[in-house]
């Protein structure tokens, strides 16, 4: 009896792919170039499962063109690139990779916020250009983190981990906005106070955005919201591109509406809005918040665990539509 076939749509660790080869016929994307949807559809013909990353689009068109597909397993925690209801309607299981990247992403988010507040990128470029001729009292004077008010927009696992770092490590008062308020026994250890979104924007010295992307969170932060913030405030986005209106952010950064921004995600990435590239008061990184070897291995391992379980009669650890398993 022939083995089921699976597709690994993005290059990952060879030894982790070998786990799939023990059970399935495996096609891999060794060039690690992101495929167009038409190319992805072509390669998925006859495949029972697919391992994807955050940029691979799975929608009704693809599902209808790939009737053998039974499982879509992403190594990312976010899954706005997957039409989960369409998958559920067609009996296709969907899994993601939460938890394993929480602490690493929170580390990076805090580092990005610090680099933004203390103007690290801007000052390094100044030094590399050979412009440092003398020291001065106000040269690249930024903003303190210790004791400043930390605002967290989206208090899920990663938001809570960032709040914990700020509260315990830097003595920061923490305010947050979330669709639902945390129970008091969770707020207490984080020193966190729930506030309405506009109050969060008005009070935060350093705002970190960690909400999932959806139609309702598209451009959650735009011109209006930015103009509510303090002139001395910073904004850090490690959520998803599209949560912040990048064009509006660039305009307000250039106008001095807020002091600075740190961005790891962008609308239409890997393309970055040219107006952001022209800003000196922004720190830009290429979607690397979870990029440590240990964490990326854990994300890949979990995606493979899910794929193996889905296609061998097991229970995937992190199914997004577990009702499919009951069919």
Secondary structure by P-SEA (a helix, b strand, c coil): cccbbbbbcccccaaaaaaaaaccccccccccccccaaaaaaaaccccbbbbcccccccaaaaaacccccbbbbccccccccaaaaaaaacbbbbbbcccaaaaaaaaaaaaaaaaaaaaaaaaaaaaacccccccccccccccccccbbbbccccaaaaaaaaaaaccccccccccccccccaaaaaaacbbbbcaaaaaacccbbbbbccccccccccccaaaaaaccccbbbbbcccccccaaaaaaaaaaaccccbbbbcccccccccccccccccccccccccccccaaaaaaaaaaaaaaaaaaacccccccccccccccc
